[in-house]
Amino acid sequence: MGNTLSLIRLALTEFLDNLHTFQTLQARIQRSPGFPLPNPSRSFWSYPPSPIATHVSQLPTHADFIVVGSGITGTSVVRRLLYSASAEGHNVRVVMLEARDVCSGATGRNGGHISPPLYHDYTSLKRDHGQAVAQKIIKLRLAHLEELRSVAEQEGILTESQWREVESVDVFYNSDMFEKAKRKVQAYKADLAFDAEHHEVYEAKEAIEKYRLASDTLGCISSSAGAIHPYQFVTGILAKLLSRYPDRFSLCTNTPCTSISPPTSSNPYYTLSTPRGTITTPHIIHATNGWASTLLEKLRGKIIPFRGNMSAQRPGQSLPVPGSNPTSHRSFVFYTRPIGYDYLTQLPTGEHELMLGGGFAQDGDEGYEAMANTDDTTYSTRTAAHLSGVLPRYFGEDNWGREGVPLEGGEGMWAEGRVKALWSGILGISVDLIPWVGRLPRVVSGRSEPPLSSVVKSEKEEGVHIGAAPGEWIAAGYSGEGMVHAWLSGKALADMVLGREAEGRLGEWFPDIMRVTEKRWKKAKAENLLDALDD
């Protein structure tokens, strides 16, 4: 009887603890994310700072399009807007507002991976949305590898952006997880023959020898992927656009949009307030990802901020240097438990730093402390401890060798041990794990729209409208996979805003399931996220 009562008491205590955690989390995700905090933790990517890091154009009183956010999404949108309008002979004015320095949000704080989740998600995507939709999403993700390379080449920043193709290696330490992953690979290869040859399964012995991993590795799955310097990619493009369109593109860093007022009888435009003054426009494009619901209250609980953690580390002296042999350009994802993983890529220059992120499950309450947390001025000490010590364990002490030592003549701004830098960044988690792209219905934006007469007009043909009907637009909610969703989402969104969906052939390559609709907005609920993660 005593044992039974003890078990009941223990079960009740666990239930109440879980209930308290759930209620606390529910309250957090319904709060405003606020605005990006000043003095964020120092990201290794953003040093040295770009020459345009604190660029402040004169704020005009009116713009044809205003993009809020200066990461990869906003950059993609601006580039497409300017290029397309120019090609059609239209002289439009585009303004980009950034709350802090340029590219200081998630893009400039991520892992630099262009590693699309492919077989990982295909089965559940096919089950939930059908085979055709699932394959379209997979193809969109795959397209980013070539698309980012092509853009970097077109802009003349291929070298500084450090774009490179890598072999991506998923490493497993749990037999059930590995067996489940192998079944997913089989299903993926059966349905997507065009990508089948890029996936290989290696059992324990071969995986350990091929990739020089620790002896408890149970197996690996390899595929093709890429990597990039996200900060130099984005700032390099923005610098080119500022030079190319000095009278048409304005970049205003440290100029947050603090509020949005809808049109009135005396003003047919949206009015955006900033510390530098107000500006009007018929089109607002939200590219703020984890902070989107600050200005869009109805998206609270739909796109949830999440604080991720990253590190830059010196490799052990026995690890191969990138470029030393044809197979040394690799990235890794380490799966040690059902929820959460660690991800790693290595820089091709400098000290060949290992860029390691993850540690989700170490961040208190199985990761829940990171949910709805928008404080990137610091990082989780528990996650930092995990990231700082786990690499020799993943590769094995013998394969790791002696610790790396700082190069002589270094800048002296980074720590001198294995870990050079630790920082955090704010992701945007979509509760249905699908990005949100497109026009915001009024029920979601919460604001009335400008009249059609306020749309941009051609200087050559008065009365010919450029662009779709006025409104608010968004591309956000990449759920930690921004590098394989954001650029093409921004490109598609720009075509939507310009009314060029047919010219951009969106029907052929853009998944309609990613569009923002009232039906989807009503259906998306935070409690469904946990069910999705169980897949």
Kinemage of the C-alpha trace (Angstrom):
@kinemage 1
@onewidth
@group {chain A} dominant
@subgroup {mainchain}
@vectorlist {calphas} color= white
{ca met a 1} P 0.000 0.000 0.000
{ca gly a 2} L 2.830 2.380 0.901
{ca asn a 3} L 4.552 1.710 -2.428
{ca thr a 4} L 1.313 2.341 -4.303
{ca leu a 5} L 0.775 5.658 -2.550
{ca ser a 6} L 4.360 6.650 -3.274
{ca leu a 7} L 3.893 5.860 -6.974
{ca ile a 8} L 0.635 7.831 -7.079
{ca arg a 9} L 2.283 10.752 -5.324
{ca leu a 10} L 5.218 10.620 -7.751
{ca ala a 11} L 2.910 10.458 -10.783
{ca leu a 12} L 0.822 13.362 -9.465
{ca thr a 13} L 3.942 15.436 -8.814
{ca glu a 14} L 5.207 14.768 -12.347
{ca phe a 15} L 1.779 15.624 -13.806
{ca leu a 16} L 1.617 18.896 -11.901
{ca asp a 17} L 5.179 19.772 -12.898
{ca asn a 18} L 4.328 19.093 -16.540
{ca leu a 19} L 1.085 21.053 -16.252
{ca his a 20} L 2.927 24.000 -14.723
{ca thr a 21} L 5.545 23.848 -17.479
{ca phe a 22} L 2.831 23.724 -20.143
{ca gln a 23} L 0.858 26.599 -18.624
{ca thr a 24} L 4.012 28.685 -18.262
{ca leu a 25} L 4.960 27.979 -21.873
{ca gln a 26} L 1.442 28.796 -23.096
{ca ala a 27} L 1.583 32.161 -21.347
{ca arg a 28} L 5.042 32.911 -22.774
{ca ile a 29} L 4.202 32.174 -26.387
{ca gln a 30} L 1.196 34.485 -26.264
{ca arg a 31} L 3.340 37.446 -25.175
{ca ser a 32} L 4.898 39.879 -27.600
{ca pro a 33} L 8.473 38.968 -28.525
{ca gly a 34} L 9.290 42.660 -28.116
{ca phe a 35} L 11.992 44.294 -30.177
{ca pro a 36} L 15.525 42.966 -30.677
{ca leu a 37} L 17.590 43.851 -27.630
{ca pro a 38} L 20.654 46.092 -27.906
{ca asn a 39} L 24.137 44.619 -27.542
{ca pro a 40} L 23.435 41.026 -28.641
{ca ser a 41} L 25.983 38.311 -27.910
{ca arg a 42} L 28.894 38.572 -30.305
{ca ser a 43} L 28.485 36.283 -33.302
{ca phe a 44} L 31.710 34.954 -34.799
{ca trp a 45} L 30.286 35.470 -38.283
{ca ser a 46} L 29.929 39.238 -37.943
{ca tyr a 47} L 33.578 40.058 -37.185
{ca pro a 48} L 35.086 42.003 -38.683
{ca pro a 49} L 31.865 43.958 -39.225
{ca ser a 50} L 30.797 44.753 -42.760
{ca pro a 51} L 31.482 48.316 -43.983
{ca ile a 52} L 27.679 48.733 -44.161
{ca ala a 53} L 27.058 47.268 -40.666
{ca thr a 54} L 25.671 50.551 -39.359
{ca his a 55} L 24.676 52.160 -42.651
{ca val a 56} L 21.875 54.691 -42.261
{ca ser a 57} L 20.301 56.134 -45.382
{ca gln a 58} L 18.209 59.252 -45.086
{ca leu a 59} L 14.696 58.110 -44.240
{ca pro a 60} L 12.307 59.225 -47.004
{ca thr a 61} L 8.764 60.246 -46.182
{ca his a 62} L 7.330 57.658 -48.573
{ca ala a 63} L 8.395 54.413 -50.243
{ca asp a 64} L 6.749 52.063 -52.702
{ca phe a 65} L 7.825 49.078 -50.652
{ca ile a 66} L 9.113 48.820 -47.070
{ca val a 67} L 10.942 45.691 -45.951
{ca val a 68} L 11.278 45.201 -42.192
{ca gly a 69} L 14.337 43.074 -41.425
{ca ser a 70} L 17.807 42.836 -43.022
{ca gly a 71} L 18.518 39.103 -42.948
{ca ile a 72} L 18.505 36.646 -45.825
{ca thr a 73} L 14.737 36.923 -46.364
{ca gly a 74} L 14.673 40.714 -46.537
{ca thr a 75} L 17.744 40.748 -48.773
{ca ser a 76} L 16.144 38.284 -51.184
{ca val a 77} L 12.950 40.354 -51.334
{ca val a 78} L 14.756 43.659 -51.918
{ca arg a 79} L 17.004 42.220 -54.613
{ca arg a 80} L 14.065 40.723 -56.494
{ca leu a 81} L 11.949 43.886 -56.181
{ca leu a 82} L 14.716 46.119 -57.527
{ca tyr a 83} L 15.820 43.769 -60.301
{ca ser a 84} L 12.313 43.012 -61.554
{ca ala a 85} L 11.079 46.599 -61.433
{ca ser a 86} L 14.220 47.804 -63.232
{ca ala a 87} L 13.835 45.175 -65.942
{ca glu a 88} L 10.341 46.485 -66.606
{ca gly a 89} L 11.460 50.114 -66.596
{ca his a 90} L 9.849 51.107 -63.303
{ca asn a 91} L 11.609 53.481 -60.927
{ca val a 92} L 10.424 52.213 -57.542
{ca arg a 93} L 11.651 53.218 -54.085
{ca val a 94} L 12.485 50.426 -51.620
{ca val a 95} L 13.345 51.000 -47.955
{ca met a 96} L 14.769 48.379 -45.597
{ca leu a 97} L 14.386 48.990 -41.855
{ca glu a 98} L 16.583 47.124 -39.363
{ca ala a 99} L 16.271 47.399 -35.573
{ca arg a 100} L 19.997 46.799 -34.951
{ca asp a 101} L 23.100 46.519 -37.136
{ca val a 102} L 22.643 44.940 -40.543
{ca cys a 103} L 22.120 41.162 -40.553
{ca ser a 104} L 22.252 40.996 -36.752
{ca gly a 105} L 19.334 38.565 -36.397
{ca ala a 106} L 19.136 34.825 -37.033
{ca thr a 107} L 20.878 34.896 -40.435
{ca gly a 108} L 24.048 36.393 -38.989
{ca arg a 109} L 23.962 34.045 -36.016
{ca asn a 110} L 23.197 30.618 -37.534
{ca gly a 111} L 25.341 27.615 -38.459
{ca gly a 112} L 25.968 28.414 -42.119
{ca his a 113} L 24.457 25.122 -43.282
{ca ile a 114} L 22.681 24.710 -46.604
{ca ser a 115} L 21.636 21.222 -45.541
{ca pro a 116} L 17.993 20.571 -46.375
{ca pro a 117} L 16.058 18.062 -44.255
{ca leu a 118} L 15.105 15.575 -46.968
{ca tyr a 119} L 14.427 11.956 -46.014
{ca his a 120} L 13.997 13.201 -42.432
{ca asp a 121} L 10.711 14.946 -43.271
{ca tyr a 122} L 9.522 13.336 -46.482
{ca thr a 123} L 7.429 10.558 -44.921
{ca ser a 124} L 5.489 12.890 -42.638
{ca leu a 125} L 5.094 15.523 -45.380
{ca lys a 126} L 3.702 12.876 -47.730
{ca arg a 127} L 1.347 11.556 -45.039
{ca asp a 128} L 0.042 14.986 -44.059
{ca his a 129} L -0.041 16.762 -47.427
{ca gly a 130} L 0.193 14.156 -50.176
{ca gln a 131} L 3.060 13.020 -52.366
{ca ala a 132} L 2.927 15.885 -54.871
{ca val a 133} L 3.109 18.580 -52.184
{ca ala a 134} L 5.803 16.709 -50.267
{ca gln a 135} L 7.993 16.450 -53.351
{ca lys a 136} L 7.499 20.135 -54.158
{ca ile a 137} L 8.704 21.109 -50.677
{ca ile a 138} L 11.715 18.795 -50.984
{ca lys a 139} L 12.598 20.251 -54.394
{ca leu a 140} L 12.347 23.801 -52.998
{ca arg a 141} L 14.798 22.897 -50.249
{ca leu a 142} L 17.191 21.200 -52.659
{ca ala a 143} L 17.074 24.178 -55.030
{ca his a 144} L 18.695 26.445 -52.442
{ca leu a 145} L 22.109 24.868 -52.848
{ca glu a 146} L 22.413 25.933 -56.483
{ca glu a 147} L 20.370 29.118 -56.038
{ca leu a 148} L 22.649 30.566 -53.345
{ca arg a 149} L 25.742 29.666 -55.366
{ca ser a 150} L 24.260 31.277 -58.469
{ca val a 151} L 23.328 34.488 -56.635
{ca ala a 152} L 26.766 34.754 -55.028
{ca glu a 153} L 28.358 34.289 -58.439
{ca gln a 154} L 26.096 36.872 -60.096
{ca glu a 155} L 26.914 39.412 -57.388
{ca gly a 156} L 30.646 38.717 -57.540
{ca ile a 157} L 30.871 37.539 -53.918
{ca leu a 158} L 31.402 33.808 -54.412
{ca thr a 159} L 34.812 33.828 -52.699
{ca glu a 160} L 33.922 36.030 -49.735
{ca ser a 161} L 30.636 34.206 -49.158
{ca gln a 162} L 32.593 30.936 -48.845
{ca trp a 163} L 29.903 28.963 -50.658
{ca arg a 164} L 30.942 25.342 -50.972
{ca glu a 165} L 29.418 21.966 -51.616
{ca val a 166} L 29.857 19.509 -48.767
{ca glu a 167} L 29.076 15.942 -47.885
{ca ser a 168} L 26.471 16.007 -45.137
{ca val a 169} L 26.734 13.170 -42.616
{ca asp a 170} L 23.976 12.230 -40.161
{ca val a 171} L 25.497 10.321 -37.239
{ca phe a 172} L 23.433 8.013 -35.022
{ca tyr a 173} L 24.082 6.568 -31.560
{ca asn a 174} L 20.677 5.017 -30.883
{ca ser a 175} L 19.740 1.822 -32.724
{ca asp a 176} L 16.000 2.572 -32.847
{ca met a 177} L 16.635 6.025 -34.285
{ca phe a 178} L 19.078 4.643 -36.857
{ca glu a 179} L 16.686 1.902 -37.979
{ca lys a 180} L 13.851 4.420 -38.296
{ca ala a 181} L 16.103 6.731 -40.330
{ca lys a 182} L 17.078 3.903 -42.684
{ca arg a 183} L 13.429 3.129 -43.351
{ca lys a 184} L 12.828 6.786 -44.153
{ca val a 185} L 15.761 6.769 -46.583
{ca gln a 186} L 14.323 3.747 -48.386
{ca ala a 187} L 10.937 5.457 -48.766
{ca tyr a 188} L 12.596 8.675 -49.912
{ca lys a 189} L 14.763 6.985 -52.540
{ca ala a 190} L 11.796 5.009 -53.838
{ca asp a 191} L 9.711 8.133 -54.467
{ca leu a 192} L 12.421 10.633 -55.454
{ca ala a 193} L 14.628 8.732 -57.852
{ca phe a 194} L 16.320 11.936 -59.090
{ca asp a 195} L 17.972 12.406 -55.666
{ca ala a 196} L 18.356 8.748 -54.686
{ca glu a 197} L 22.024 8.420 -55.646
{ca his a 198} L 23.010 11.189 -53.230
{ca his a 199} L 22.037 9.163 -50.165
{ca glu a 200} L 24.213 6.400 -48.743
{ca val a 201} L 23.845 4.330 -45.568
{ca tyr a 202} L 26.920 3.210 -43.649
{ca glu a 203} L 26.782 0.727 -40.806
{ca ala a 204} L 28.880 1.115 -37.677
{ca lys a 205} L 32.297 -0.250 -38.699
{ca glu a 206} L 32.391 1.431 -42.096
{ca ala a 207} L 30.990 4.704 -40.709
{ca ile a 208} L 33.594 4.881 -37.937
{ca glu a 209} L 36.466 4.238 -40.343
{ca lys a 210} L 35.240 6.453 -43.173
{ca tyr a 211} L 34.395 9.500 -41.066
{ca arg a 212} L 36.841 8.969 -38.175
{ca leu a 213} L 34.144 8.936 -35.520
{ca ala a 214} L 33.951 7.653 -31.957
{ca ser a 215} L 33.687 3.896 -31.405
{ca asp a 216} L 30.081 3.976 -30.161
{ca thr a 217} L 28.774 5.295 -33.502
{ca leu a 218} L 26.063 2.936 -34.753
{ca gly a 219} L 25.875 4.225 -38.297
{ca cys a 220} L 25.681 7.195 -40.654
{ca ile a 221} L 23.613 8.421 -43.562
{ca ser a 222} L 25.362 10.702 -46.039
{ca ser a 223} L 23.915 13.101 -48.605
{ca ser a 224} L 24.857 16.171 -50.635
{ca ala a 225} L 24.577 19.613 -49.056
{ca gly a 226} L 26.334 22.950 -48.866
{ca ala a 227} L 27.673 25.589 -46.526
{ca ile a 228} L 28.136 29.345 -46.666
{ca his a 229} L 29.241 32.376 -44.659
{ca pro a 230} L 25.737 33.768 -44.070
{ca tyr a 231} L 26.782 37.217 -42.851
{ca gln a 232} L 29.176 37.934 -45.718
{ca phe a 233} L 26.643 36.597 -48.221
{ca val a 234} L 23.887 38.963 -47.053
{ca thr a 235} L 26.009 42.047 -46.375
{ca gly a 236} L 27.863 41.541 -49.642
{ca ile a 237} L 24.602 41.617 -51.602
{ca leu a 238} L 23.190 44.591 -49.701
{ca ala a 239} L 26.396 46.565 -50.300
{ca lys a 240} L 26.090 45.861 -54.037
{ca leu a 241} L 22.446 46.979 -54.066
{ca leu a 242} L 23.279 50.222 -52.259
{ca ser a 243} L 25.942 50.961 -54.848
{ca arg a 244} L 23.794 49.920 -57.805
{ca tyr a 245} L 20.618 51.728 -56.756
{ca pro a 246} L 21.719 54.776 -54.718
{ca asp a 247} L 18.518 56.714 -55.405
{ca arg a 248} L 16.104 53.808 -55.129
{ca phe a 249} L 17.268 51.663 -52.231
{ca ser a 250} L 17.565 52.944 -48.662
{ca leu a 251} L 19.026 50.840 -45.853
{ca cys a 252} L 18.313 52.198 -42.380
{ca thr a 253} L 20.036 50.214 -39.645
{ca asn a 254} L 19.350 50.854 -35.952
{ca thr a 255} L 15.947 52.100 -37.095
{ca pro a 256} L 13.268 49.786 -35.723
{ca cys a 257} L 9.694 49.959 -36.923
{ca thr a 258} L 7.988 50.586 -33.589
{ca ser a 259} L 4.375 50.678 -34.776
{ca ile a 260} L 2.161 50.549 -37.857
{ca ser a 261} L -0.914 52.685 -38.370
{ca pro a 262} L -3.543 51.682 -40.950
{ca pro a 263} L -4.802 53.995 -43.712
{ca thr a 264} L -7.215 56.776 -42.823
{ca ser a 265} L -9.559 58.987 -44.804
{ca ser a 266} L -6.824 61.616 -45.006
{ca asn a 267} L -3.896 59.221 -45.594
{ca pro a 268} L -4.390 56.286 -48.011
{ca tyr a 269} L -1.164 54.530 -46.913
{ca tyr a 270} L 0.223 52.578 -43.970
{ca thr a 271} L 2.269 54.789 -41.671
{ca leu a 272} L 5.319 53.228 -40.031
{ca ser a 273} L 6.793 54.912 -36.968
{ca thr a 274} L 10.526 54.787 -36.231
{ca pro a 275} L 12.871 56.702 -33.895
{ca arg a 276} L 14.009 58.626 -36.987
{ca gly a 277} L 10.521 59.683 -38.048
{ca thr a 278} L 7.552 58.250 -39.934
{ca ile a 279} L 7.301 56.844 -43.424
{ca thr a 280} L 4.292 55.844 -45.517
{ca thr a 281} L 3.849 52.998 -47.998
{ca pro a 282} L 1.191 50.857 -49.694
{ca his a 283} L 3.211 47.648 -49.109
{ca ile a 284} L 4.804 46.372 -45.874
{ca ile a 285} L 6.926 43.232 -46.089
{ca his a 286} L 7.630 41.529 -42.759
{ca ala a 287} L 10.972 39.687 -42.819
{ca thr a 288} L 11.607 39.483 -39.073
{ca asn a 289} L 11.041 35.752 -38.501
{ca gly a 290} L 11.136 35.131 -34.720
{ca trp a 291} L 10.115 38.730 -34.001
{ca ala a 292} L 7.268 38.781 -36.543
{ca ser a 293} L 4.480 38.776 -33.970
{ca thr a 294} L 5.755 41.952 -32.330
{ca leu a 295} L 4.093 43.958 -35.093
{ca leu a 296} L 1.621 41.187 -36.010
{ca glu a 297} L -0.140 40.304 -32.769
{ca lys a 298} L -2.400 37.712 -34.426
{ca leu a 299} L 0.654 35.573 -35.229
{ca arg a 300} L 1.471 35.007 -31.552
{ca gly a 301} L 1.265 31.294 -30.943
{ca lys a 302} L 1.622 30.653 -34.695
{ca ile a 303} L 5.291 31.639 -35.163
{ca ile a 304} L 7.078 31.071 -31.868
{ca pro a 305} L 10.485 32.615 -31.087
{ca phe a 306} L 13.118 30.115 -30.062
{ca arg a 307} L 16.624 30.859 -28.797
{ca gly a 308} L 19.275 28.693 -30.410
{ca asn a 309} L 22.940 28.502 -29.409
{ca met a 310} L 26.083 28.462 -31.543
{ca ser a 311} L 29.825 28.187 -31.073
{ca ala a 312} L 33.062 28.566 -33.015
{ca gln a 313} L 35.762 26.098 -31.950
{ca arg a 314} L 39.340 25.271 -32.839
{ca pro a 315} L 39.621 21.739 -34.209
{ca gly a 316} L 41.809 19.090 -32.642
{ca gln a 317} L 45.181 18.838 -34.341
{ca ser a 318} L 44.550 15.297 -35.659
{ca leu a 319} L 41.391 16.196 -37.590
{ca pro a 320} L 41.815 16.642 -41.358
{ca val a 321} L 41.972 20.201 -42.683
{ca pro a 322} L 39.271 21.152 -45.244
{ca gly a 323} L 40.700 20.875 -48.742
{ca ser a 324} L 43.466 18.484 -47.722
{ca asn a 325} L 41.665 15.708 -49.592
{ca pro a 326} L 38.569 15.499 -51.845
{ca thr a 327} L 36.285 14.313 -49.025
{ca ser a 328} L 37.300 16.734 -46.276
{ca his a 329} L 34.550 19.267 -46.976
{ca arg a 330} L 31.892 17.843 -44.694
{ca ser a 331} L 29.143 18.855 -42.356
{ca phe a 332} L 27.690 16.682 -39.615
{ca val a 333} L 24.453 16.297 -37.703
{ca phe a 334} L 24.739 14.261 -34.506
{ca tyr a 335} L 21.565 12.509 -33.319
{ca thr a 336} L 21.815 11.320 -29.729
{ca arg a 337} L 18.174 11.527 -28.613
{ca pro a 338} L 14.700 11.680 -30.210
{ca ile a 339} L 14.313 15.456 -29.867
{ca gly a 340} L 17.189 17.785 -30.605
{ca tyr a 341} L 20.520 17.349 -32.349
{ca asp a 342} L 23.909 19.028 -32.769
{ca tyr a 343} L 25.073 20.323 -36.150
{ca leu a 344} L 28.588 21.051 -37.343
{ca thr a 345} L 30.388 22.513 -40.328
{ca gln a 346} L 33.984 23.630 -40.773
{ca leu a 347} L 35.273 26.860 -42.265
{ca pro a 348} L 37.576 26.610 -45.282
{ca thr a 349} L 39.879 29.452 -44.165
{ca gly a 350} L 41.483 30.958 -41.054
{ca glu a 351} L 41.865 28.470 -38.230
{ca his a 352} L 39.362 26.185 -39.988
{ca glu a 353} L 36.969 26.752 -37.132
{ca leu a 354} L 34.336 24.149 -36.337
{ca met a 355} L 30.956 25.871 -36.210
{ca leu a 356} L 28.900 23.800 -33.774
{ca gly a 357} L 25.338 24.508 -32.718
{ca gly a 358} L 22.425 22.726 -31.108
{ca gly a 359} L 22.158 21.375 -27.578
{ca phe a 360} L 18.393 21.920 -27.603
{ca ala a 361} L 17.596 19.297 -24.987
{ca gln a 362} L 20.221 20.622 -22.566
{ca asp a 363} L 18.525 24.009 -22.248
{ca gly a 364} L 16.395 23.330 -19.152
{ca asp a 365} L 13.009 21.551 -19.029
{ca glu a 366} L 13.984 19.520 -22.108
{ca gly a 367} L 14.443 22.664 -24.161
{ca tyr a 368} L 11.295 24.505 -23.155
{ca glu a 369} L 13.307 27.361 -21.668
{ca ala a 370} L 14.409 28.248 -25.189
{ca met a 371} L 10.816 28.536 -26.416
{ca ala a 372} L 9.508 32.118 -26.667
{ca asn a 373} L 12.882 33.349 -25.416
{ca thr a 374} L 14.068 36.397 -27.407
{ca asp a 375} L 17.072 37.367 -25.285
{ca asp a 376} L 20.069 36.923 -27.591
{ca thr a 377} L 22.280 39.152 -25.457
{ca thr a 378} L 23.363 35.977 -23.676
{ca tyr a 379} L 23.233 32.207 -24.183
{ca ser a 380} L 22.226 29.145 -22.199
{ca thr a 381} L 25.050 28.134 -19.864
{ca arg a 382} L 23.837 24.520 -19.863
{ca thr a 383} L 23.837 24.360 -23.651
{ca ala a 384} L 27.180 26.168 -23.786
{ca ala a 385} L 28.713 23.580 -21.450
{ca his a 386} L 27.432 20.793 -23.708
{ca leu a 387} L 28.667 22.390 -26.930
{ca ser a 388} L 32.029 23.235 -25.394
{ca gly a 389} L 32.825 19.680 -24.399
{ca val a 390} L 31.132 17.312 -26.825
{ca leu a 391} L 33.303 17.426 -29.965
{ca pro a 392} L 36.173 15.161 -28.809
{ca arg a 393} L 33.467 12.741 -27.708
{ca tyr a 394} L 31.801 12.704 -31.134
{ca phe a 395} L 35.036 12.154 -33.036
{ca gly a 396} L 36.834 10.125 -30.383
{ca glu a 397} L 39.788 11.331 -28.336
{ca asp a 398} L 42.343 9.597 -30.569
{ca asn a 399} L 40.895 11.107 -33.735
{ca trp a 400} L 40.702 14.536 -32.095
{ca gly a 401} L 44.322 14.534 -30.909
{ca arg a 402} L 45.897 17.480 -29.156
{ca glu a 403} L 43.890 20.633 -28.716
{ca gly a 404} L 44.281 23.299 -31.376
{ca val a 405} L 46.244 26.392 -30.414
{ca pro a 406} L 45.583 29.984 -31.538
{ca leu a 407} L 47.435 31.227 -34.582
{ca glu a 408} L 50.163 33.726 -33.863
{ca gly a 409} L 49.309 37.298 -34.621
{ca gly a 410} L 45.601 36.805 -34.068
{ca glu a 411} L 43.297 39.670 -33.214
{ca gly a 412} L 43.106 38.667 -29.561
{ca met a 413} L 39.354 39.258 -29.473
{ca trp a 414} L 38.412 35.602 -29.066
{ca ala a 415} L 39.014 33.127 -26.253
{ca glu a 416} L 42.277 31.190 -26.586
{ca gly a 417} L 41.053 27.697 -25.675
{ca arg a 418} L 39.108 25.215 -27.753
{ca val a 419} L 36.016 27.419 -27.797
{ca lys a 420} L 36.685 30.754 -29.461
{ca ala a 421} L 33.152 32.147 -29.204
{ca leu a 422} L 29.667 31.343 -27.942
{ca trp a 423} L 26.517 33.205 -28.914
{ca ser a 424} L 22.790 32.806 -29.422
{ca gly a 425} L 20.202 33.710 -32.058
{ca ile a 426} L 16.426 33.851 -32.286
{ca leu a 427} L 14.697 31.433 -34.649
{ca gly a 428} L 11.043 31.466 -35.668
{ca ile a 429} L 9.280 28.122 -35.160
{ca ser a 430} L 6.122 27.607 -37.216
{ca val a 431} L 3.661 25.558 -35.174
{ca asp a 432} L 2.742 23.509 -38.250
{ca leu a 433} L 6.420 23.349 -39.291
{ca ile a 434} L 5.656 24.986 -42.643
{ca pro a 435} L 6.965 28.513 -43.444
{ca trp a 436} L 4.438 31.355 -43.734
{ca val a 437} L 4.761 33.171 -47.064
{ca gly a 438} L 2.426 35.584 -48.818
{ca arg a 439} L -0.183 38.267 -48.298
{ca leu a 440} L -1.507 38.580 -44.771
{ca pro a 441} L -5.301 38.367 -44.653
{ca arg a 442} L -6.854 41.233 -42.730
{ca val a 443} L -7.858 38.870 -39.930
{ca val a 444} L -4.148 38.081 -39.457
{ca ser a 445} L -2.649 41.545 -39.960
{ca gly a 446} L -5.347 43.124 -37.836
{ca arg a 447} L -5.272 46.260 -39.975
{ca ser a 448} L -7.286 47.611 -42.866
{ca glu a 449} L -5.558 47.796 -46.238
{ca pro a 450} L -4.798 50.860 -48.387
{ca pro a 451} L -7.045 51.420 -51.400
{ca leu a 452} L -5.970 50.063 -54.784
{ca ser a 453} L -5.349 53.618 -55.984
{ca ser a 454} L -2.291 53.823 -53.728
{ca val a 455} L -0.398 51.126 -55.651
{ca val a 456} L 2.807 52.173 -57.365
{ca lys a 457} L 2.178 53.577 -60.845
{ca ser a 458} L 4.436 53.642 -63.846
{ca glu a 459} L 5.976 57.010 -64.640
{ca lys a 460} L 5.606 56.180 -68.339
{ca glu a 461} L 1.999 55.007 -68.274
{ca glu a 462} L -0.136 56.824 -65.757
{ca gly a 463} L -2.778 54.520 -64.352
{ca val a 464} L -0.908 51.269 -65.015
{ca his a 465} L -0.450 49.570 -61.667
{ca ile a 466} L 2.829 47.995 -60.650
{ca gly a 467} L 2.302 45.287 -58.131
{ca ala a 468} L -0.556 43.494 -56.474
{ca ala a 469} L -3.197 45.229 -54.392
{ca pro a 470} L -1.704 47.048 -51.398
{ca gly a 471} L -1.291 45.161 -48.163
{ca glu a 472} L 1.012 43.500 -45.659
{ca trp a 473} L 3.158 40.546 -46.616
{ca ile a 474} L 5.370 38.055 -44.805
{ca ala a 475} L 7.991 35.349 -45.237
{ca ala a 476} L 8.901 33.795 -41.894
{ca gly a 477} L 8.634 30.736 -39.661
{ca tyr a 478} L 11.436 28.561 -41.053
{ca ser a 479} L 11.689 26.424 -37.907
{ca gly a 480} L 15.480 26.461 -37.822
{ca glu a 481} L 15.904 25.709 -41.536
{ca gly a 482} L 16.129 29.231 -42.922
{ca met a 483} L 19.044 28.557 -45.246
{ca val a 484} L 16.952 26.080 -47.266
{ca his a 485} L 13.698 28.060 -47.197
{ca ala a 486} L 14.330 31.776 -46.834
{ca trp a 487} L 15.956 32.893 -50.083
{ca leu a 488} L 13.433 31.352 -52.444
{ca ser a 489} L 10.581 32.268 -50.098
{ca gly a 490} L 11.719 35.878 -50.349
{ca lys a 491} L 12.018 35.612 -54.114
{ca ala a 492} L 8.503 34.158 -54.385
{ca leu a 493} L 7.121 36.808 -52.041
{ca ala a 494} L 8.613 39.630 -54.118
{ca asp a 495} L 6.916 38.206 -57.212
{ca met a 496} L 3.624 38.077 -55.301
{ca val a 497} L 4.000 41.703 -54.205
{ca leu a 498} L 4.830 42.778 -57.755
{ca gly a 499} L 1.943 40.797 -59.211
{ca arg a 500} L 4.400 38.686 -61.226
{ca glu a 501} L 3.393 35.191 -60.117
{ca ala a 502} L 2.831 34.042 -63.691
{ca glu a 503} L 6.117 35.561 -64.935
{ca gly a 504} L 7.971 34.006 -62.001
{ca arg a 505} L 6.299 30.632 -62.667
{ca leu a 506} L 5.458 30.245 -58.996
{ca gly a 507} L 2.906 27.583 -59.819
{ca glu a 508} L 5.711 25.331 -61.013
{ca trp a 509} L 8.054 25.504 -58.052
{ca phe a 510} L 6.519 27.305 -55.074
{ca pro a 511} L 4.453 25.101 -52.674
{ca asp a 512} L 1.040 26.708 -52.179
{ca ile a 513} L 0.863 25.067 -48.759
{ca met a 514} L 3.323 27.727 -47.567
{ca arg a 515} L 0.923 30.561 -48.352
{ca val a 516} L -0.772 32.449 -45.533
{ca thr a 517} L -4.503 31.813 -45.487
{ca glu a 518} L -7.202 32.459 -42.929
{ca lys a 519} L -8.035 28.733 -42.838
{ca arg a 520} L -4.444 27.782 -42.121
{ca trp a 521} L -4.113 30.512 -39.508
{ca lys a 522} L -7.174 29.242 -37.647
{ca lys a 523} L -5.987 25.632 -37.779
{ca ala a 524} L -2.389 26.242 -36.625
{ca lys a 525} L -2.150 25.640 -32.880
{ca ala a 526} L 0.902 25.503 -30.635
{ca glu a 527} L -0.177 22.263 -28.945
{ca asn a 528} L 0.060 20.474 -32.311
{ca leu a 529} L 3.778 21.202 -32.483
{ca leu a 530} L 4.683 18.490 -29.968
{ca asp a 531} L 2.772 15.886 -31.981
{ca ala a 532} L 4.679 16.899 -35.110
{ca leu a 533} L 8.029 16.611 -33.328
{ca asp a 534} L 7.294 12.981 -32.444
{ca asp a 535} L 7.729 12.036 -36.118
